[in-house]
Amino acid sequence: MKGLIPNDFILDLIARTNILDVISKRVKMKKKGNNYFGCCPFHDEKTASFSLNEKKQIYYCFGCGASGSVVNFLMQYERLSFPEAIEELASMQGVRVPYTTDSNNQYDQAKQIESRNMRRDLYELMAKATNFYQQQLALPTSTDAKQYLAQRGLNSEIIARYKIGFAPNSRQLTFQNIVKTKDDAILYDKAGMSVNNGGGNQYDRFRGRIMFPIRDRQGNVIAFGGRTIINDSAKYLNSPETPIFHKGFQLYGLYEAQEVNRNPKQLMIVEGYMDVVSLAQYGIDYAVAALGTATSEEHIKLLFRATDSVIFCYDGDNAGRSAAWRALNVLLPCLIDGKDITFAFLPQDEDPDSLVRKIGKEGFEDYLKSAPNLSKFLFDELLKQVDLKTAEGKAKLSSLALPLLEQVKAKAFRLNLLQQLGNYLGLLEVSQIEQLISSNRYKNDGKRVETAPASNMKLTTMRILIGLLIQYPNLAKQVSDLDTIRQVKLAGIEILIELLELCQRYPNITTAQLLTECIDRPFYKQLNRLATWESHYQDDEIATIFSHTLKELYDNILAQRQDELIAKERVSGLSTAEKKELATLILVLSKKD
């Protein structure tokens, strides 16, 4: 629906609206320094932690993390859809929303149709690839692949259910069977199915691998995970990020689990594709896996939307416990009362696949029943670090636990955790623990310590550039060569380029307008976080810092090009021009060192 409202109208409407006028009619706000503060309308609190920056036209809650522009506020506070929030703002300004028809706003209409058609075409291409891999697995010549699956104990039924296939060990056989037109070739590349070797030659990303299709909640194949059977250096290989695949937002096996039971009683998150498939073959059809990445907040939300009971299953070694602890830290701010969460740690040298083969479904599920719940795991890990027999040990437990418990917004969870901490510290009243948490937020002079929402974030070149650009869009004028930036191979470069393109298209765009323009993008949450980042730079330093950081980015481009040339020199040699280019790069970069 967003694409049916002209972008120019949305941006103009936000420019006309003062976020303070909208929020102050719903929340009592009081000015403090350069910002306004009030009690957050999105969670219960007695201390004002909801802040509003009138200059940037954005809000942020230090308690629950709610943030965004005036559009976000109306959507969350009034429970409106995006078009309804725009309608509400338009009504306040006494104007009508000019929804597009076939005859006007052709740029946005065409862009929306193009995006929708591209996604449809990508789904079709991935379906063809899935079918091709399944056909390859069925061939009499695919003996190694069949033998591998047989050794892992997978039967034909489970192979078909998960659409498991085989990518032949050929540089272009998949490409040749899928791609029939120039448009197909473009889509093949966009879907992450090909790899460029740097010399202009492309070849299939997946070769000599057992293929696990990754499906979204509608059943569309959006990516693949491939397990090598030819002793490739990378045991598992996943599709890269594409227009239809964002690994932090997907769980392998969730579609299949909900095909068995639309509202599963429980879901278990495990490490790998084979764990999910093997467990399903033994009737444990509620396992899912993160896709080569740590458990994210979006993963937690997917799980909580699907079930009320979540089991986190890890190896019992130190690496497994470290992964579980990282997941716990992601979980705490996301906790919802009524959810049952446990952490299962497997015996030494066992994974879900191997254990279920040894003890079967009944034995495996009995083992899960003994898994500690969230609170037990939390305190067991903390108690390993302290000696409760001493006052110092109790003080250390308090200092370790309080920052964690402060993140919990779910009332019942929070109360339970506070009571347990009180028992360990010898405090009888929960209110005494609450006082400790409150004192943890204040400096010695009694003033509230406000932690910037992104203050704990590791600052990379890309994050600094995006953070400064979202807060000071006029900095885009410093960037004159977008084509050069497009050569960078760094996480987040696509976000930076999209912001720069928006700033160039709308030279006077503001922070709030940029946020609203990107509200339906998969990276919106990260962008929102950076919009509220307190850099502590002086206003007169901003342009210089952005310029210097931009120079670091350009230096990175040179370094990447140098690495490409060195790699090519080792493999196939360089032309005379390339040798001169490499020599120049080495000289330039050595001077920077």
Secondary structure, DSSP 8 states (H G I E B T S, - for coil): -GGGS-HHHHHHHHHH--HHHHHHTTS--EEETTEEEE--TTS--SS--EEEETTTTEEEETTT--EE-HHHHHHHHTT--HHHHHHHHHHHHT-------TTS-HHHHHHHHHHHHHHHHHHHHHHHHHHHHHHHHHSTT-HHHHHHHHHTT--HHHHHHTT-EEE-S-SSHHHHHH--SHHHHHHHHHTT-EEE-SSS-EEES--SEEEEEEE-TTS-EEEEEEEESS--S-SEEE---BTTB-GGG--BTHHHHHHH-SS-S-EEEES-HHHHHHHHHTT-TTEEE-SSS---HHHHHHHHHH-SEEEEEE-SSHHHHHHHHHHHHHHGGG--TT-EEEEEE--TT--HHHHHHHHHHHHHHHHHHT--BHHHHHHHHHHTT--TTSHHHHHHHHHHHHHHHTT---HHHHHHHHHHHHHHHT---HHHHHHHHHHHTB-TTS-B----TTTTS---HHHHHHHHHHH-GGGGGG---HHHHTT---TTHHHHHHHHHHHHHSTT--HHHHHHHTTTSTTHHHHHHHHT------GGGHHHHHHHHHHHHHHHHHHHHHHHHHHHHHHT---HHHHHHHHHHHHHHHHH-
